[in-house]
Amino acid sequence: MSRPDRIIRLRTVLDRTGLSRSTLYRKIAEGAFPAQIKISINGAGWRESDVNRWIADPVSWHSGASRKNNDY
């Protein structure tokens, strides 16, 4: 049985990737990092699997490789 995909918050993403907050959001705007998904009215997070895929190969990752936000 496969584990469900976890949603991780900003601090965890920054710790795992080593990126600064401004660099992370710039990469999202450029399509070079997975976009966050809305998890509540005021909250957002990232799919752990998307972040792990980016960590494994950040150079060739592009936004088309990520799932759409409504797949969750």
N, C-alpha and C positions, 0 to 999 in steps of 0.2 A: 504494500500500500504506500502510495507516495505522500510525502508531507505536504500540507497546504503551504502556499506561498505566504511568508510573513510580510508585514508592512513595517518598515523601519523609518525612524524619524531623522531629522536633519543632523543632529549631533552624531548619531551612529554612522550616517553616510560620510560625514566629514572625517570621522576617526578612521573609517575603513579605507577611504580613498586617499587621504592625505591632502585633499584639496582645501583651499580656503573657501569661505562662503561665497565671496564675490566671483571666484573662478568657477565654482560649481554652477552658479546661476548664469554666468556667461556661456559656459559649455551647453547648458540646457537651451539657451536662446539660439545658439549656433546649431543645435541638433546633434551635438557631440556627446551628450550624456542623457540618460533617461529622464523624462519629465516626471515630476511628482504627481500623485493622484490625490484627489480630495477624499478624506476619510471622515470628515464631519464639517459642520458649518465653518469652523475656524481652524481646522486641522488638516494637514496634508502629510503624506509620507511617500516612500518609494517602495516598490516591490523588491524584496531582497534578491530574487533571482535576476532581475534586470541589473541591479548594482553589481552582483557577482559576475555577470557576463561582461560588464564594462571593465571590472577589475582584471578579469582574465585576459582581455585584449582591448585596451583603451584606444589604440590607434585605429583599428578597423571597425570599431563600433560606430553605428550611425542610427539615427532616430527610426529609420524603417525597420531595424532589427527588433525594436521594442514592441510589445503588445499595446493595443489601444487601451485607453483608460476605462472603457465600458466593458472590458472583458472580465473584470473582477467580480 
